[in-house]
Amino acid sequence: MTETMTLWRPTGPKELDLVRASGWTAWPPRLPDQPIFYPVLNEQYAIMIARDWNVPASGVGYVARFEVDREFVSRYPVRQAGGRDILELWVPAEELDEFNRHNVGLIEMVHDFRPGS
């Protein structure tokens, strides 16, 4: 059995629609101005981004949870993007297809935030 790592992804409605279209199995390609795909390592950080950034930007923010093969994902160093719990993986956009092939199971939408929530 594959050992996995749980990752979280704060996202907006457009990205979530593309994940849904994939059958909840893959993250969509990055846009030209997005050279990095950055899943985060803890739920609270993902909630903060979805609630505080995605809601003002697009009217709704989501948090997705997904599992990735731990051995594969270990190639990406953990980046501290702020405080000690503000941890991300930085996956180069050109490696996202391979990253998606190492997802284990389905991507799950676990939180949604709207104005006033």
SVG drawing of the C-alpha trace seen along z (x, -y; Angstrom):
<svg xmlns="http://www.w3.org/2000/svg" viewBox="-22 -41 36 43">
<polyline fill="none" stroke="black" stroke-width="0.4" points="0.0,0.0 1.2,-3.5 2.1,-5.8 0.5,-9.2 0.8,-12.7 -2.3,-14.9 -2.2,-18.2 -4.6,-21.1 -5.4,-23.6 -7.2,-26.9 -9.0,-27.6 -11.6,-29.8 -14.6,-28.8 -12.9,-28.7 -10.1,-26.3 -12.7,-24.1 -14.8,-23.9 -11.8,-22.5 -11.0,-20.0 -14.7,-18.9 -14.4,-18.5 -11.4,-16.2 -13.6,-13.8 -12.0,-15.2 -8.6,-13.6 -6.4,-16.4 -5.4,-20.0 -5.7,-22.1 -2.6,-23.5 -1.3,-26.8 -2.0,-30.0 1.0,-31.7 1.4,-34.0 1.4,-31.1 4.8,-29.4 4.2,-27.4 1.4,-25.2 1.5,-25.5 -0.5,-23.1 -0.2,-23.7 0.6,-21.4 -2.0,-22.3 -5.7,-22.9 -5.7,-26.1 -3.4,-27.9 -5.6,-26.7 -8.7,-28.0 -7.1,-31.4 -6.2,-31.8 -9.6,-30.6 -11.5,-32.9 -9.3,-36.0 -8.1,-36.0 -10.3,-33.9 -13.6,-35.3 -12.7,-39.0 -11.2,-38.1 -14.0,-35.9 -17.0,-35.9 -16.3,-32.4 -13.3,-30.4 -12.9,-26.7 -10.5,-24.3 -9.7,-21.0 -7.9,-18.1 -6.1,-15.4 -3.5,-12.7 -0.3,-12.3 2.3,-9.6 4.7,-10.5 7.8,-9.2 7.1,-11.1 6.2,-14.4 9.3,-14.3 11.2,-15.7 9.6,-19.1 11.1,-20.9 8.7,-22.4 8.8,-26.2 8.0,-28.4 6.0,-31.3 5.6,-33.2 5.1,-31.9 6.1,-28.5 2.8,-27.0 2.7,-28.7 4.1,-25.8 3.8,-25.1 5.2,-22.8 6.3,-24.6 5.6,-22.4 6.9,-23.9 4.0,-24.4 5.7,-22.1 5.7,-19.2 2.0,-19.5 0.9,-16.7 3.4,-14.3 2.3,-15.5 -1.3,-14.8 -0.4,-11.2 0.8,-10.7 -2.5,-11.8 -4.0,-8.9 -7.8,-8.9 -10.0,-11.8 -9.6,-15.5 -12.2,-16.4 -13.8,-19.8 -13.9,-20.1 -14.8,-23.8 -16.4,-26.7 -16.5,-30.3 -18.7,-33.1 -19.0,-36.8 -20.0,-37.0 -19.0,-33.4"/>
</svg>
